[in-house]
């Protein structure tokens, strides 16, 4: 087990055209003063991420032990079968930006500022992956996230956070807290495991959901039979999927 590392100097410069296009705002962008909102967000936002390296140990066909905590997922167990070191991580838009976004009463402004928080989370994930990919050697570096697939449900954030806590104080470092219902605050946060893999993998490959704007790879219905015999078959159902895109929206 390694110590907890923090990435807190993450540049966040949200682009007006990108946000406007993604939300299809059109003329509403001017009425909202989108440029002004983004300027405020850039001043306030403190996206950050924390991570630590661990050595996983297989435990049966459905579990992996990391720092004494049992993570239960057939898919994760198979994916980590040849992994040497893995990184447990948390990334977030930051409580500062979430508090700012919740200060708007207008439904349209709340919708737009929610997307701005999502964009800040994306910035944190990009910075995190860049840092981890220098630490983890392999042909591919891939991630899995509790709650993204039914085979690794949201309750698995419990053992993931407990393992990370052995490396350092995640809440103090990032502002992210895990609730009793295993949701994270700020809402625009992402936890997971990143590891080296001899083949490409994303949660998307096992998810038949066809309306996700954050999809990275096509759904492959035969992947279960080829790789994950005995896994729980199911779709993405967490609030935030592994791509950092809001699965509910």
CORBEL-V94411 format. One line per field, one symbol per residue. phi: phi as a letter, one per 30 degrees, with the letter a starting at -180 (. if undefined). burial: I if it has 16 or more other C-alpha atoms within 10 Angstrom, else O. Layout:
# CORBEL-V94411
phi->???
burial->???
This chain:
# CORBEL-V94411
phi->.cddcccbccdbbdceddddddchdhddedddhedddddddddddbdabbabcbcdbdbicbbbcbhiccccadddeddcdcddcbccbbbadjdddddddddccdeddddddddddddddeddddddddddddcccldbcbbbbejdbddbdddddeddddddddcldddddcidbcddciccbeddbbclbcadbdbdabeeeccddcccdcecbddbdcdeddcbejdddacdbddbdddicdddb
burial->IOOIIIIIOIOIOIOIOOIIOOOOIOOOIOOOOIIOIIOOIIOIIIIIIIIIIIOIIIOOOIIIIIIOIIIIIIIIIIIIOOIOIIIIIIIIIIIOIIOIIOOOOOOOIOOIIIIIIIIIIIIIIOIIIOOIIOOIOOOOIIIIIIIIIIIIIIOIIIIIIOIIIIIIOIOOIIIIIOOOOIIIIIIIIIIIIIIIIOOOIIIIIIIOOOOIOOIOOOIOOOOIOOOIOOIOOOIIIIIIIIIIIIIOO
